[in-house]
Amino acid sequence: MVNVWDYANNLPYVTLKAVGGQVFTGGIIYVEDSEETEADEDGLVLETPDGRIINFLQSEIESIQIHQKGRRNAN
């Protein structure tokens, strides 16, 4: 399982592979604490290049690959 808190400080641009095999690319915009969201576990929020906002629980993430450009706002 991926530890979403590893991505909280730099909010990188990533490729995320979900447990079901779907692949998403975008910028991590927020890491969610389960105590604040009343969810069963922590998660993260990804913004895709086409503007979609997708929430993932930690257990739904198989892997995360950080892109070379580093921060999601870098050019």
Backbone hydrogen bonds, N-H to C=O, Kabsch-Sander energy under -0.5 kcal/mol:
donor,donor_aa,acceptor,acceptor_aa,energy
2,V,58,Q,-0.5
2,V,61,I,-0.8
4,V,2,V,-0.9
6,D,3,N,-1.9
7,Y,4,V,-1.7
8,A,5,W,-1.0
11,L,7,Y,-1.4
13,Y,70,G,-2.0
14,V,12,P,-0.5
14,V,26,G,-3.4
15,T,65,Q,-2.3
16,L,14,V,-0.5
16,L,24,F,-3.6
17,K,63,S,-2.7
18,A,16,L,-0.6
18,A,22,Q,-3.1
19,V,60,E,-2.6
21,G,18,A,-2.3
24,F,16,L,-2.9
26,G,14,V,-2.4
27,G,47,E,-2.3
28,I,12,P,-2.5
29,I,27,G,-0.5
29,I,45,V,-2.7
30,Y,45,V,-1.1
32,E,43,G,-2.8
36,E,33,D,-1.2
37,T,33,D,-1.8
38,E,34,S,-1.4
39,A,34,S,-0.7
43,G,32,E,-1.9
44,L,56,F,-2.4
45,V,30,Y,-2.9
46,L,54,I,-2.9
47,E,27,G,-2.8
48,T,46,L,-0.6
48,T,52,R,-2.5
51,G,48,T,-2.4
54,I,46,L,-2.9
54,I,52,R,-0.5
56,F,44,L,-2.7
58,Q,42,D,-2.8
60,E,57,L,-1.9
61,I,58,Q,-1.3
62,E,17,K,-2.7
62,E,60,E,-0.6
63,S,17,K,-1.7
65,Q,15,T,-2.7
66,I,64,I,-0.5
67,H,13,Y,-2.7
70,G,67,H,-2.0
71,R,69,K,-0.6
72,R,11,L,-1.4
74,A,71,R,-1.8
